[in-house]
């Protein structure tokens, strides 16, 4: 009996060792997912922040090439999704963990739009709902409180076993099958930029039309059930106040499709004025690129070619 238990222990140990070696090889060679590498990269000195619109639209490598002598690195796009990284306590805490200690001359691009500053309404939205006073922010339940961005304690560990154990939404063995990124639509680059490797919109107008219709329907429903929340504005201000201690903060409103811009104007017609006033209060720039026409993959997110162009423009505006 003892010999049998010993053999079983040796067998399980060998399986565990092989599995660990296979996992390590997969992490080195293959594509993991659209988020993992941001949690394994070293702490950053300059950050791009926001939701998926920023994740796909701003390339830190382009900014660093033009502005690297002026601001500290490493440079990282630390924007995620509307579900994971709207402005709130969880995102702010994650930003604080990701910022390199001792940073004094970083560049922090904070992408803002009505959605990243909204919360679900308790009832369908018939008219513009007033934002709750900022002092009530502690009473608000933030939907992203249990998300990976809010909960992940270690955001610069490689390999990041906490992420792999709790937030990787696919079997480990698939890491070995994804060694070739040439056929992966979502490609997360070392600088945190999320490339969506789709053909140009002109190559398949029908696909663009279908994707855009689906996205617009989602956001019309969101506008009907959300309101611009004082609690999120409160945490945007706290984020600005924290990052101003470490360098230059810039508010940026990114371009999107014309139909999406119309939805946002109907949802929050005074949003730009609020952002201008906020930027004036903190003596920081507010760059509004929303009126600019750039191609999108779905009426919301810029194409990869447009992302390079916008990043060059943003770098030029910051240089000037």
C-alpha positions, 0 to 999 in steps of 0.5 A: 500500500505504501509503495502504491501511494509512493508511485501515485505521488511520483506520478502526480508530481511528474504530471504537475511538473510537466503541466507547469513546464507546458504552461510556462512554455505557453506563456512565453510563446503564445498569446494569452488574452486581451488583458494578461500582458498588462498585468505582467509588465513592469510598473509604468511611468506614463499611462493611457487610461480609459475603457476599450475605446482608449485601449484600441485607439492610443499607441504608447509606443508612438507617444514615447517615440515623440515625447520620450525625452520629456516624460518618464517611461515605461509607457503603457496603455492601461485601459481595459473595457467599460465593464472593467475600467470606468472611473471609480475606486477600483480603477484608481486603486489599480492605477496606484498599484501600476504606477512606477514608484518615484515617478515625478515626470510621467504623462497620463492620458485620461480618455473620457466619455459619458459612458465611463462616467455613468452608472445604471439608473434604478429605472429606465431613463425618461429624461436626463437624470441629475448626477448625485452629489459627489459627497454621496459617492461612498454610498454608491455600489460600483458594478465593477467592484468584483472585476479583475481590475478592481480585485487583482492585487498584483498587477506587475508580476510575471507570470501572474498566477493570480490572474491565471487562476481567477481571470483566464477564461479558457483552459490552460492547454489552449495557451500551447495552441496559441503560439502563432499570433498571426491568426489572432484577431485581438493582439495585445502589444507590449506597450498595452495597445490592443490591436484588432486585426480586422480588414479595413472597413472598405474591404467588407462594408456589409460586416462593418454595417452589421457590427455598427448596428449591433454596437449602436443598439447596445449603446442606445439601450445603455443611454436609456438605462444610465445617468452621468454619475457624480460619484464617477466624476468624483473618482475622476477628480481623485484620479487627476489629483493623484496623478498630478503629483507624478507628472502631466495629466491630459483629458482626451475625448476620443473620436468615434463614429458619427452615429455614436457621437449623436447618441452621446450628444443626445444622452449628455449634451453638456458633457464637453462643457463639463470636461472643459470646466474640469480641466480648467479647475485643475489647469490641465489640457482637454483635447476633444477629438470627437469631431474628427472623422476616423474610420472605425471597426464598429461605429465605436472603436478606431481601426488599427490604422486610425489608431496609429494616425490619432496617436501621431496627432496626439503626440504632436499636440502634446509636443506643441 
